Amino acid sequence: MNNDYAVVIRSHVMGYGDDKLGALLMRSSICSLCELERLPSVIILYNTGVKLAVQGADSADSLLKLQNAGVSILLCGTCVDYFEVKDLIAVGKISNMVSINNTLTKMGNIIYP
């Protein structure tokens, strides 16, 4: 059985409703990943989730800590281009959907915070 897992972040906020609260929850969720006994193999960011990896983002430091601990951070290249943040990326590797989907098919579990 494959024990690897991926965390897929689809937005810069968690949940629906108040975006200010959602941003706080997302930051907390990413920060708490650093404290887990078993880290994810990969974190995938797409749509507005890619904004969490830009310079100055509240979550960029936690993502960098995870990357330094061996977690792959993959960013959707189409999303990075769409939001025009390529030059602002502080952490992670710009990827494409073929690579992202290939990575996901190898995971035992996928978590969507």
Backbone torsions as a table, in degrees:
resi	resn	phi	psi	omega
1	MET	NA	136.8	-179.8
2	ASN	-83.1	120.3	-179.9
3	ASN	-96.1	-0.3	178.0
4	ASP	-68.0	146.9	175.2
5	TYR	-140.5	153.3	178.5
6	ALA	-115.4	147.4	170.5
7	VAL	-110.6	121.2	-178.3
8	VAL	-110.8	117.5	-176.9
9	ILE	-107.6	114.7	-173.0
10	ARG	-96.3	-6.7	-174.0
11	SER	-156.3	161.4	175.6
12	HIS	-80.4	-5.8	177.3
13	VAL	-123.4	157.0	177.4
14	MET	-106.9	127.9	177.1
15	GLY	80.8	-173.2	-178.5
16	TYR	-121.4	149.4	-180.0
17	GLY	125.5	-119.1	-177.4
18	ASP	-80.3	118.2	-177.8
19	ASP	-68.2	-30.6	178.6
20	LYS	-65.2	-45.4	176.4
21	LEU	-66.0	-42.1	179.5
22	GLY	-59.6	-38.6	177.9
23	ALA	-67.1	-41.0	177.4
24	LEU	-62.4	-43.6	179.5
25	LEU	-64.9	-40.6	179.6
26	MET	-65.0	-44.5	178.2
27	ARG	-59.1	-43.2	178.8
28	SER	-64.4	-40.9	179.7
29	SER	-62.5	-45.9	179.9
30	ILE	-66.5	-42.9	178.9
31	CYS	-61.4	-39.1	-178.3
32	SER	-69.0	-24.4	176.1
33	LEU	-59.7	-33.3	180.0
34	CYS	-63.6	-24.3	-176.0
35	GLU	-92.5	-6.0	-176.9
36	LEU	-70.5	147.7	176.7
37	GLU	-67.6	-39.1	179.8
38	ARG	-116.6	109.2	-177.8
39	LEU	-76.6	155.0	173.8
40	PRO	-66.8	157.1	174.8
41	SER	-75.4	-34.1	-175.3
42	VAL	-150.6	147.5	169.5
43	ILE	-119.4	126.6	-179.4
44	ILE	-112.6	128.8	-179.7
45	LEU	-115.0	127.2	173.6
46	TYR	-142.7	173.8	-171.2
47	ASN	49.9	-138.6	-177.0
48	THR	-70.4	-6.5	175.0
49	GLY	-60.4	-28.5	179.3
50	VAL	-62.8	-23.5	179.7
51	LYS	-67.5	-15.9	178.5
52	LEU	-73.6	-14.7	-176.6
53	ALA	-104.8	9.4	-179.2
54	VAL	-89.4	159.3	177.4
55	GLN	-54.9	132.8	177.4
56	GLY	87.0	-9.6	178.2
57	ALA	-69.3	142.7	-178.9
58	ASP	-56.0	-31.3	-174.6
59	SER	-94.2	-7.7	-175.0
60	ALA	-60.4	-40.0	-179.9
61	ASP	-64.7	-42.2	178.1
62	SER	-66.0	-40.2	177.4
63	LEU	-63.7	-39.0	178.1
64	LEU	-65.3	-40.9	177.0
65	LYS	-59.9	-43.5	178.5
66	LEU	-65.6	-42.5	178.4
67	GLN	-61.0	-43.0	179.5
68	ASN	-66.3	-22.1	177.4
69	ALA	-87.6	2.4	175.5
70	GLY	104.9	3.2	178.4
71	VAL	-82.3	127.8	175.4
72	SER	-75.0	134.6	176.5
73	ILE	-115.1	114.7	-179.3
74	LEU	-112.8	132.8	179.2
75	LEU	-114.1	137.2	176.4
76	CYS	-65.5	116.8	-179.0
77	GLY	-63.6	-37.6	177.8
78	THR	-61.7	-40.8	-179.5
79	CYS	-68.8	-42.2	177.6
80	VAL	-59.5	-43.8	178.2
81	ASP	-66.9	-42.5	-178.2
82	TYR	-59.7	-44.0	-178.6
83	PHE	-88.0	1.2	177.2
84	GLU	53.7	50.7	-177.8
85	VAL	-118.3	11.4	-175.9
86	LYS	-53.7	-43.6	-178.0
87	ASP	-76.9	-6.0	-178.2
88	LEU	-105.1	-2.3	-176.0
89	ILE	-64.3	125.3	-179.1
90	ALA	-101.1	-23.3	-175.5
91	VAL	-151.6	148.4	176.0
92	GLY	99.5	173.7	-179.1
93	LYS	-119.6	130.2	176.2
94	ILE	-72.0	130.3	-174.5
95	SER	-130.6	-168.8	177.5
96	ASN	-134.6	170.1	-175.0
97	MET	-65.9	-31.1	177.6
98	VAL	-63.3	-48.5	179.8
99	SER	-65.7	-41.6	179.5
100	ILE	-62.7	-47.6	179.6
101	ASN	-65.6	-37.7	176.6
102	ASN	-61.7	-42.2	177.6
103	THR	-63.1	-45.5	-177.6
104	LEU	-64.3	-34.2	-179.4
105	THR	-67.8	-16.2	179.8
106	LYS	-92.8	-6.3	-176.0
107	MET	-85.4	144.4	175.0
108	GLY	-77.3	-30.8	-179.6
109	ASN	-145.6	150.5	176.7
110	ILE	-128.8	128.5	-179.5
111	ILE	-111.6	133.4	176.5
112	TYR	-117.3	100.0	178.8
113	PRO	-70.8	NA	NA
